[in-house]
Amino acid sequence: MLHDRVLVRTDNSEGERRSSGGIVIPATAAVGRKLDWAEVVAVGQNVRTVEPGDRVLYDPEDRAEVEVRGIAYVLMRERDLHAVAAERLQGTDDSTGLYL
């Protein structure tokens, strides 16, 4: 990885999904802009806020997909991340584990 790039593996699968009430929502249904969670796999040498293993929140519209050894990943800049959720951030009593 070079510079400020972050390589992540997405958590969600494309296709139909289920609402919290149990209703099946087809993949073709139009939804508003929604951010997605992903797991950081690798980071460039200039990345300061995330480490491999962290979960990050990102906008799926701002992504570049790449396939490595048959596995699909998303490549993005560190500045395109919206939030970081990591166990290492839960050091104090008032910490939520989220870094926004």
N, CA, C and O of each residue as an XYZ file, in Angstrom:
400
protein
N       0.844     -1.174      0.000
C       0.000      0.000      0.000
C       0.895      1.245      0.000
O       1.941      1.276      0.648
N       0.464      2.250     -0.729
C       1.240      3.468     -0.842
C       0.531      4.642     -0.189
O      -0.698      4.702     -0.155
N       1.312      5.564      0.324
C       0.879      6.867      0.812
C      -0.288      6.789      1.799
O      -0.157      6.158      2.848
N      -1.424      7.416      1.487
C      -2.554      7.489      2.417
C      -3.682      6.542      2.026
O      -4.845      6.802      2.337
N      -3.356      5.469      1.360
C      -4.383      4.530      0.883
C      -4.734      3.502      1.958
O      -3.894      3.091      2.758
N      -6.010      3.101      1.945
C      -6.527      2.101      2.875
C      -7.235      1.029      2.057
O      -8.069      1.347      1.209
N      -6.914     -0.229      2.303
C      -7.556     -1.355      1.624
C      -8.498     -2.016      2.616
O      -8.076     -2.420      3.700
N      -9.789     -2.130      2.248
C     -10.787     -2.683      3.163
C     -11.556     -3.818      2.499
O     -11.660     -3.888      1.274
N     -12.089     -4.697      3.328
C     -12.965     -5.792      2.884
C     -14.361     -5.461      3.394
O     -14.564     -5.282      4.595
N     -15.324     -5.380      2.475
C     -16.673     -4.973      2.858
C     -17.378     -6.060      3.657
O     -17.108     -7.251      3.499
N     -18.297     -5.615      4.527
C     -19.058     -6.529      5.372
C     -20.338     -7.011      4.711
O     -20.785     -8.131      4.957
N     -20.927     -6.169      3.873
C     -22.227     -6.521      3.327
C     -22.095     -7.221      1.987
O     -21.081     -7.106      1.299
N     -23.130     -7.938      1.638
C     -23.167     -8.584      0.336
C     -24.210     -7.868     -0.514
O     -25.241     -7.419     -0.015
N     -23.922     -7.773     -1.791
C     -24.884     -7.172     -2.693
C     -26.028     -8.152     -2.865
O     -25.808     -9.361     -2.932
N     -27.220     -7.651     -2.936
C     -28.375     -8.517     -3.082
C     -29.451     -8.136     -2.092
O     -29.394     -7.079     -1.463
N     -30.432     -9.010     -1.962
C     -31.541     -8.672     -1.071
C     -31.101     -8.703      0.379
O     -30.183     -9.430      0.759
N     -31.776     -7.900      1.173
C     -31.464     -7.813      2.601
C     -32.770     -7.842      3.377
O     -33.850     -7.769      2.791
N     -32.669     -7.947      4.680
C     -33.850     -8.082      5.525
C     -33.898     -6.927      6.511
O     -32.884     -6.587      7.119
N     -35.069     -6.323      6.674
C     -35.232     -5.225      7.620
C     -35.268     -5.777      9.040
O     -35.338     -6.990      9.240
N     -35.220     -4.875     10.030
C     -35.263     -5.319     11.428
C     -36.596     -5.973     11.767
O     -36.675     -6.758     12.712
N     -37.651     -5.659     11.003
C     -38.966     -6.268     11.219
C     -39.137     -7.592     10.480
O     -40.170     -8.246     10.619
N     -38.131     -7.996      9.690
C     -38.192     -9.270      8.989
C     -38.666     -9.184      7.553
O     -38.834    -10.212      6.897
N     -38.882     -7.985      7.052
C     -39.344     -7.810      5.676
C     -38.153     -7.910      4.735
O     -37.119     -7.284      4.971
N     -38.293     -8.700      3.663
C     -37.234     -8.862      2.682
C     -37.262     -7.683      1.713
O     -38.296     -7.385      1.116
N     -36.119     -7.016      1.562
C     -35.989     -5.870      0.657
C     -35.159     -6.329     -0.537
O     -33.999     -6.698     -0.361
N     -35.720     -6.316     -1.748
C     -34.970     -6.789     -2.913
C     -33.788     -5.888     -3.244
O     -33.767     -4.717     -2.864
N     -32.808     -6.436     -3.949
C     -31.601     -5.689     -4.302
C     -31.899     -4.529     -5.230
O     -31.134     -3.565     -5.278
N     -32.993     -4.603     -5.966
C     -33.336     -3.548     -6.921
C     -34.075     -2.380     -6.287
O     -34.340     -1.386     -6.964
N     -34.412     -2.471     -5.014
C     -35.139     -1.397     -4.335
C     -34.253     -0.163     -4.204
O     -33.076     -0.269     -3.859
N     -34.818      0.993     -4.478
C     -34.071      2.243     -4.365
C     -34.024      2.669     -2.900
O     -35.051      2.718     -2.223
N     -32.837      2.971     -2.427
C     -32.665      3.444     -1.059
C     -31.876      4.743     -1.095
O     -31.198      5.039     -2.079
N     -31.967      5.506     -0.037
C     -31.205      6.741      0.065
C     -29.727      6.451      0.242
O     -29.299      5.298      0.289
N     -28.972      7.510      0.338
C     -27.532      7.367      0.530
C     -27.257      6.741      1.885
O     -27.693      7.251      2.918
N     -26.541      5.644      1.874
C     -26.290      4.894      3.092
C     -24.801      4.569      3.186
O     -24.197      4.126      2.210
N     -24.214      4.789      4.358
C     -22.813      4.458      4.574
C     -22.699      2.991      4.952
O     -23.636      2.416      5.505
N     -21.553      2.380      4.655
C     -21.311      0.968      4.936
C     -20.105      0.787      5.848
O     -19.223      1.644      5.919
N     -20.085     -0.345      6.543
C     -18.952     -0.726      7.390
C     -18.058     -1.694      6.636
O     -18.529     -2.474      5.808
N     -16.765     -1.639      6.928
C     -15.799     -2.549      6.316
C     -14.648     -2.764      7.298
O     -14.459     -1.987      8.235
N     -13.885     -3.833      7.066
C     -12.720     -4.133      7.901
C     -11.453     -3.742      7.157
O     -11.287     -4.080      5.984
N     -10.558     -3.029      7.838
C      -9.298     -2.609      7.233
C      -8.374     -3.818      7.111
O      -8.156     -4.552      8.075
N      -7.838     -4.008      5.907
C      -6.943     -5.133      5.635
C      -5.491     -4.668      5.590
O      -4.606     -5.337      6.123
N      -5.245     -3.515      4.951
C      -3.888     -2.982      4.833
C      -3.948     -1.466      4.757
O      -4.954     -0.896      4.335
N      -2.858     -0.812      5.172
C      -2.784      0.647      5.131
C      -1.431      1.079      4.568
O      -0.445      0.348      4.665
N      -1.397      2.271      3.982
C      -0.156      2.852      3.480
C       0.674      3.430      4.610
O       0.207      3.532      5.744
N       1.918      3.812      4.295
C       2.837      4.286      5.335
C       2.453      5.648      5.903
O       2.914      5.992      6.991
N       1.633      6.434      5.220
C       1.239      7.752      5.725
C      -0.122      7.759      6.425
O      -0.603      8.827      6.802
N      -0.739      6.621      6.604
C      -2.029      6.533      7.299
C      -1.770      6.592      8.797
O      -0.937      5.853      9.322
N      -2.503      7.494      9.495
C      -2.244      7.694     10.917
C      -3.380      7.264     11.836
O      -3.137      6.988     13.011
N      -4.626      7.197     11.332
C      -5.760      6.997     12.239
C      -6.304      5.580     12.283
O      -7.055      5.252     13.201
N      -5.959      4.737     11.338
C      -6.487      3.372     11.332
C      -5.364      2.361     11.233
O      -4.266      2.667     10.769
N      -5.660      1.151     11.679
C      -4.726      0.035     11.616
C      -5.456     -1.174     11.053
O      -6.684     -1.233     11.121
N      -4.727     -2.141     10.497
C      -5.395     -3.369     10.044
C      -6.169     -4.019     11.181
O      -5.675     -4.125     12.304
N      -7.389     -4.452     10.878
C      -8.267     -5.045     11.884
C      -9.348     -4.098     12.376
O     -10.351     -4.546     12.932
N      -9.165     -2.791     12.183
C     -10.183     -1.807     12.577
C     -11.383     -1.911     11.650
O     -11.262     -2.354     10.507
N     -12.550     -1.497     12.154
C     -13.758     -1.387     11.318
C     -13.959      0.081     11.013
O     -13.860      0.926     11.902
N     -14.245      0.388      9.748
C     -14.398      1.770      9.327
C     -15.725      1.969      8.610
O     -16.269      1.048      8.001
N     -16.227      3.185      8.698
C     -17.460      3.585      8.032
C     -17.081      4.419      6.816
O     -16.312      5.373      6.933
N     -17.615      4.067      5.649
C     -17.256      4.756      4.416
C     -18.482      4.881      3.515
O     -19.490      4.203      3.713
N     -18.372      5.758      2.526
C     -19.439      5.968      1.559
C     -19.206      5.038      0.369
O     -18.181      5.160     -0.302
N     -20.130      4.110      0.087
C     -19.913      3.173     -1.017
C     -19.885      3.839     -2.390
O     -19.441      3.223     -3.358
N     -20.350      5.086     -2.495
C     -20.290      5.799     -3.770
C     -18.849      6.200     -4.105
O     -18.499      6.297     -5.281
N     -18.021      6.431     -3.101
C     -16.630      6.879     -3.301
C     -15.666      5.715     -3.175
O     -14.779      5.745     -2.323
N     -15.816      4.705     -3.993
C     -14.944      3.547     -3.822
C     -14.372      3.084     -5.154
O     -14.954      3.298     -6.217
N     -13.222      2.448     -5.059
C     -12.580      1.820     -6.206
C     -12.371      0.353     -5.831
O     -11.621      0.047     -4.904
N     -13.024     -0.535     -6.540
C     -12.923     -1.954     -6.221
C     -11.720     -2.572     -6.903
O     -11.360     -2.203     -8.021
N     -11.102     -3.522     -6.210
C      -9.963     -4.250     -6.745
C     -10.090     -5.700     -6.296
O     -10.572     -5.972     -5.196
N      -9.663     -6.620     -7.134
C      -9.718     -8.040     -6.791
C      -8.300     -8.562     -6.629
O      -7.469     -8.420     -7.527
N      -8.028     -9.173     -5.469
C      -6.723     -9.744     -5.171
C      -6.922    -11.201     -4.804
O      -7.589    -11.515     -3.818
N      -6.345    -12.090     -5.597
C      -6.442    -13.542     -5.369
C      -7.892    -14.001     -5.235
O      -8.208    -14.847     -4.399
N      -8.767    -13.439     -6.061
C     -10.161    -13.853     -6.091
C     -11.045    -13.243     -5.021
O     -12.225    -13.585     -4.940
N     -10.514    -12.349     -4.198
C     -11.294    -11.693     -3.142
C     -11.441    -10.223     -3.499
O     -10.460     -9.561     -3.837
N     -12.672     -9.709     -3.422
C     -12.945     -8.313     -3.761
C     -12.657     -7.411     -2.567
O     -13.106     -7.680     -1.452
N     -11.911     -6.346     -2.805
C     -11.583     -5.343     -1.798
C     -11.969     -3.966     -2.327
O     -12.245     -3.796     -3.515
N     -11.983     -2.990     -1.426
C     -12.232     -1.604     -1.798
C     -10.994     -0.805     -1.412
O     -10.486     -0.930     -0.298
N     -10.515      0.014     -2.337
C      -9.343      0.851     -2.109
C      -9.795      2.305     -2.025
O     -10.534      2.778     -2.888
N      -9.351      3.017     -0.985
C      -9.764      4.411     -0.815
C      -8.680      5.191     -0.082
O      -7.730      4.615      0.449
N      -8.840      6.500     -0.063
C      -7.934      7.356      0.700
C      -8.401      7.417      2.155
O      -9.580      7.223      2.450
N      -7.468      7.688      3.049
C      -7.805      7.795      4.469
C      -8.825      8.901      4.715
O      -9.676      8.762      5.593
N      -8.757      9.976      3.973
C      -9.671     11.104      4.175
C     -11.111     10.775      3.789
O     -12.025     11.514      4.154
N     -11.335      9.671      3.050
C     -12.682      9.271      2.656
C     -13.392      8.442      3.728
O     -14.556      8.081      3.553
N     -12.714      8.138      4.826
C     -13.327      7.396      5.920
C     -14.128      8.351      6.792
O     -13.705      9.480      7.037
N     -15.285      7.897      7.259
C     -16.152      8.737      8.083
C     -16.027      8.432      9.571
O     -16.227      9.324     10.395
N     -15.702      7.194      9.935
C     -15.582      6.823     11.352
C     -14.732      5.572     11.470
O     -14.597      4.806     10.516
N     -14.156      5.370     12.657
C     -13.352      4.191     12.957
C     -13.874      3.568     14.240
O     -14.063      4.264     15.237
N     -14.107      2.261     14.220
C     -14.505      1.534     15.425
C     -13.409      0.515     15.703
O     -13.142     -0.362     14.881
N     -12.770      0.638     16.879
C     -11.654     -0.253     17.202
C     -11.595     -0.507     18.693
O     -11.913      0.373     19.493
N     -11.190     -1.706     19.067
C     -11.033     -2.065     20.480
C      -9.965     -1.200     21.143
O     -10.094     -0.876     22.324
N      -8.926     -0.824     20.426
C      -7.829     -0.042     21.012
C      -8.271      1.363     21.402
O      -7.577      2.028     22.171
N      -9.403      1.829     20.892
C      -9.908      3.163     21.218
C     -10.757      3.168     22.480
O     -11.213      4.233     22.894
N     -10.986      2.022     23.105
C     -11.831      1.936     24.281
C     -11.012      1.956     25.564
O     -11.260      1.159     26.469
N     -10.042      2.858     25.651
C      -9.146      2.909     26.798
C      -9.696      3.599     28.021
O      -9.269      3.288     29.132
N     -10.624      4.522     27.868
C     -11.135      5.286     29.006
C     -12.575      4.895     29.316
O     -13.230      4.213     28.528
N     -13.051      5.333     30.463
C     -14.400      4.982     30.906
C     -15.488      5.630     30.044
O     -16.551      5.043     29.846
N     -15.228      6.828     29.535
C     -16.248      7.521     28.746
C     -16.133      7.268     27.249
O     -16.848      7.895     26.467
N     -15.256      6.368     26.834
C     -15.035      6.099     25.414
C     -16.110      5.175     24.858
O     -16.512      4.214     25.515
N     -16.570      5.468     23.652
C     -17.559      4.626     22.985
C     -16.916      3.604     22.052
O     -17.591      2.690     21.577
N     -15.610      3.750     21.783
C     -14.937      2.883     20.838
C     -15.022      3.393     19.416
O     -14.501      2.766     18.493
N     -15.687      4.544     19.232
C     -15.794      5.138     17.905
C     -14.936      6.386     17.835
O     -14.933      7.200     18.759
N     -14.223      6.532     16.761
C     -13.434      7.729     16.510
C     -14.014      8.390     15.285
O     -13.901      7.844     14.187
N     -14.631      9.546     15.432
C     -15.286     10.226     14.311
C     -14.491     11.402     13.842
O     -14.898     12.088     12.904
